[in-house]
Amino acid sequence: MGKQGRIKMVTYALFLVALLQCKFLAVAILDPLDFLALQSIRKSLHDLPGSNFFASWDFTSDPCSFAGVFCDSDKVIALNLGDPRAGSPGLTGRIDAAIGKLSALAELSIVPGRVYGPLPQSISQLKELRFLAISRNFISGDIPASLGQLRKLKTLDLSYNQLTGEIPRSIGTLPELNNVILCHNHLSGSVSPFLSQVLTRLDLKHNALTGSLSPDSLPPSLQSLSLSWNQLTGPVDKLLSRLDKLSYLDLSLNQFTGPIPDRLFSFPITNLQLERNLFSGSVQPADHVTISTVDLSHNRLSGQISPMFSTVQNLYLNNNRFTGQVPASIVEQLLAGNIQILYLQHNYLTGIEINPTADIPGSSSLCLQYNCMVSPVQTPCPLKAGNDKTRPTAQCSEWKG
């Protein structure tokens, strides 16, 4: 221990003696290493203007009474840095490597603010850590591969930062991971397998991830999966068929290919986002779809539209290669007000049985333009649908889908 460390230890010892003499000490004495670690953490972080989180951090008093510090006996077990109230300005500065000295720490969080710099490698020394959440700050650099040593970690939330590099393969080997939230960073490379059989949420959206997903790369325990706004490729039908506990799925804005498994539409999903990919083939759910929002737009799907979609509240099938008639059951549910959005524009549909004088509910939106038919009803369409009402005859006669 250096001279500065010895001075700190002497200061701490004098502080404890003073407390004992004044009979102020009603709790266990904090471990000296934890005391010194908190001092280092305090020196490296500061309140942003308008925040007074550190006002209670007076090292002449019991550190276990500090805001955001929670102790068990003589050890710090939880550190929640920053005012958790909505609208708090948060903190700035860097995370000091001394964080790794809090050997009993099970929970570490930092509220949104302007904390910058890399994640200290020393975090990997926190063998009891179960919850790590440092989101909406300016953390940069790579995710330390040594985080794979945190075998008790259940939640990893590093979202909305400036992290770069690949997601370490070691993260995927953590056996107790339940939530992984790494969205809105600048992560690249492929998605390595996640082996935890209790993983329920995986959110990697808004990164620069590439490559394909193997059929067994994600566990069937997943309930929420978001991979949107990446550059992922390849088929996912075998993978998705295994994830029958999904309640939320967003794979939009990638380059996934191949078919969409029909089995997917029977899963307990409330919101299905598969738009803007390269999915192809027909889509034929085995039963009526109970998912409230289904977005399959901007793909290469073909064949006829299944009447099983008549039970969907918001249905986006536009910008595909669907052919044939719009099912009568879908039209019926639209006129009854049960379908609120029905976007079928930019396909190769040849007809729809609807009375030109039909009264479409004001709460419902229908768009049919740029198909191989003249729409019997004129309804407002999104501006992105363009001005052309019908598809050129040559395209319709050439299309054999």
N, C-alpha and C positions, 0 to 999 in steps of 0.2 A: 504494500500500500504506500503511495507517495505521501509527500509532506502535506499536500492539500487534503488528502483523504484522512490523514491522522488528525488534522485540525478539525475537520468535520466531526470525527468520532468524539474528540474531546468536547466539542461544543454540545453534541448530543448528550454526552454523559453528564455534563454540567446542568443541562436542561432537566434531565431526569432527577438529579439530586435536588434541584430547586423544587420540583413538583412534589417530591417525597417530603421535603422539609415543610412545605406549605400545606401538606395533606390534601393536595388537589388530585392526586392520582387515584381514580376510582375504577380504572380499567387496567387490563394487562398492558405492560410496556411493549410498544411496537418494536419489532425486530430491527436492530440497527441498520442492516442492509436495506430493508424496506424504507426506513427513514431517509437514508442517503439517496436512494433511488427516487423517492418523491421530490427531494430537493433538486436533483438534476432535471427531472421532468418539468418541474416548475420553472426552472431557469431557461429552458429551451422553448417554452410555449407562453403566449401572451394573449390577453383579452383584446379582441378587436374593439374599436370605439363603439360605445354603447353596451358593452358586455362587462359585467363585474363578477364573473364566475370565480376568479381567483381571490376575491376579497377575503374569503374565509381561510385562505391558506397561510396562516400565521404560524411559523414553525416554533414559536414559543408556547404553543398549545398542543393538545393531543391531535396528531394527524388523522386519527380515525374519526374525528369530528369535521374534517374538511368536506366541502361540497364535492360530491362525486366519488368519495373514497369510502369503501366498505371493508370492514375488518372482521376476522374471526380469530379470537384470541390475539396473538401478537403478529398476525400476518395480514397483509392486504389481499383480499380475495376478489374484489371488483373495483374497476377504475372506469368511471364514466365521465369523460372530460368535456366540459362545456355545458352551458345552460340548455336543458332539453326542451324548454318551452318553444313553441312555434314562433318563428320570426327572430330568434336570437341571432346576433351577429356572428357568434362563434369565436373560434380561436385562430391564431396565426403562429408561425414558427415551425420548428421541426420536432419530430419525435425522437427523444434522446435514447441512445442505446442502453441507458441504464434501466429502461423498461424491462429488460430481460432479467434483472435482479429480483423482481417481484415473484419469487419462486412458487407462491401459492395462488397466483392470479388465475381465476377461472373466467373472468369476463373483462373485456377491454373494448370500449367504444369511444369515439370522438364525434361530437355533433358536427353538422355541416358548417364549414367555415373556410379558412384559407391556410390550412396546414399544408406544408409543401415538403419537398424532398423525398427520398426513398423510404421504404419500410425498413427499419433496422433488422439486420440478420438476427440480432439477439432475441427477437420475438420467438424464435424457434426454441429458446431455452424454457419457455413457459409451458412445461409439460402438463399442467393442469388446465390449460386454456380450453374452454368449451365454446366461447362466444367472442368473435372478433369482427367488429363492425366499424369501419372507418370510411364512410361514404360522403360524397358531395364535398370533397376538398380538392387539393391540388397535388396529391401523392403521385410521384413519378418514378420512372425506372422500372425494373423488372419485378415480378412477384417472386420473392425468394423461394427457391426450390426447397430450402430447409424447412418451410412451413409443413412439409410432408412429415416432419418429426412430431407434429402436434396430434398425436394419435387419438386424443379425446375430443378434438374439435368437432362441433356440431353445426355451427353457423359461421360462414365466411362471407362477409359483405364488404367489398372494396369498390362498389359501384360509383359511377360519376366521379372519376379521377382522371389522371393522365398516365396511367400505367401502359407500358409497352412490353414488347417481347412476347414469348409464348406462355401459355398456361402450363406450369410445370406438371409433368406427368405424375410427380409424387403427390400432388393434391388429389388426384383421382383415386389414390390408394388409401386415403383416410377412411377407416372402417365405419365411423359413426357420423359422417357428414349427413346433415339433414337439409340444409339450405346453402346453396352456392349462388351468390349474386355478384357478377363481375361486369355487369352491363355498363355501357357508356364509358369505355376506355379506348385505348388504341392497341389492343391485343391482337397478335397475328399468329400464324401457324395453325396447326390442326387441333381438333378437339380430341384429346386423349380419353380413353375409357374411364368412366366413373364406376368404381367397384362397390361403393357403399350400397347395401341392400335396404337402407332406410332413407335414401335420398328422395325427398318429395318435391323440391323446387330447384330448378337449374335455369338461371337467367344470364345469357351471354350476349344479349342483343346489342347492337350498335358498337361493333368492333370491326376488325379486319381479318376475321378468321377464314381459313381456306381448307380445302380438302374435303373428303367424304367421311361419313359416319358408318362404322361397321354395324351389322345387325345386332350385336350384343354389347355395344359400347355404353348403353344406358340401362339402368335397372328398372324392372317393372313396377317398382314402388313410386315412380315419378307421378306427381299430380299436376305440376305446372312446368311447362317447357317453353322457353322463349329463346330462339336463335336468330331472330329477324335482323335485318340490316347487316349482313355479313356477306361473304363470297363463297359460301359452302356449296358443294356440288354432289352429284351422284344420287342414286336412288335411296329412298328411306322407307319403302313399303314394308320390308321385313322388320325393320326397327320399330316402326309405329305400330305394327300389328301386335307387338309384345307389350306395349305400354297401355294396358286396358284400364288403368286407374286415372288416366289424364282427365282433368277438369278444365284445363286451359292449354291451348297449343297455338303458338305463333312461330311459323317458319317463313314468314313473308320476306320479300326482297333478298332472295338468295338465288342460286342457280340449280336447285334440286331438280332431278329428272325422274322419269319413270312414272308408274301409275300411283294413284292415291288408293290405298287399300279400302275396300268397301266396308270392312269391319270397323274402321275408324269412326264411322258415323253412328255407331251404336254405343260408343264410349260416353261416360257422363260429362261430356264437355259442354261448357256454356258459351264459349267463344272460340271459333275455329278460324285461324288466319293462315291461309296458304297462298295468298296472292303474290303475284310478280315473281314467279319461278318458271321452270320449264317442264312442269308436270304434263303428262300426256295420257292418252287413252280415254276410255269411257269411265263414267262415274255412276254406279248403280247400287245405291244402298239397299240392303235387304229388307228394311222396314222403314216406317215413317221416321224422319229425322227430328229429334227433339232438341237439337242445338239451336239456341235462339239467334245466333249470328254465324253465318257461313260465308266466308269470302274465298272464292276460288278464282277470282278475276285475274286477267293478264297471265294466262298460262297457255297450254296447247291442248287442252282437253277437247274431246270430240264425241260424236255419237249424239243420241237424243237426250234431252233433259228428263231426268227421272221424276215421275209424279210424287215420289217419296219426299221431295223437297217442299211439298205444299204446306208442311207444318213448321217451316222455318220462318221466323219473324223478319229477319233482314238477310236477303239472299243476293249475293253478288256473283253472277256468272258471266259478266261482260268480258269482252276481249279474249275470247276463246275460239273454238271451231265447232261449236254445237250446231246441229242440224235438225230438220224436222219441225214438227208443230210444238208449240208451247202447251204442256199438258193442261187439260180443262180443269183439273183439280187445283192447280196453281192459280189460274184465273179466278176460280170461284172463291178461294181464300183471300185473294187480293181485293175483290169487290166487297167481301164481308169485313174488310178492315183488319184481318188477322195477319196479313203480310204488309209490313210497313215500307219495306224497300225491296223492289224487284228490278234489278239492273241486268238486262239481257242484251244491251247494245254491243255492236261489233262482234257478231257471230255470223252464222250462215242459216239462221232460222227461216223457215218458209211460210209460217202461218201462225195465227193465234185466233181462237174463237172468242171474240168479244164484241158486243154490240157497240157500234160507233157512238151511240147515245148513252152508253153505260156511265153511271155515276161513280167515279173512282173516289173513295173517301179522301178528304183533305189531308188526313194524316198519313196517307200512303203515297209512295213515289214509284212510278213506272217509267222505264226507259227502254225503248225497242229499236231505236234508230240504227242505221247501217247494218241491216240484215238483208236477206234475200226475199223481202216482201215489202209491200206498202202498208205501213201501220194503220189499222182502222181507227185508232185514237191518237190524238196529238196531246202529248204530255211533256212538261218541261224536263229536260235532261241535264246532267252536269255539263259545265262548259267544256270539260276535257273530252266530251263525246264528239265534239266537232259539229259542223253545220250540215254535213251530208245526211240526208234522210234514209237513203237506201244504198245498198252495196251495188257496184257496177254489175250489169248482167253477165259480162264475160267472166268475172270472178265466180259468180254463182254457178255458172254452167261448167266451169273447170273444176270446181271443188267436188271431190269425190268422197269426202270424209263421212 
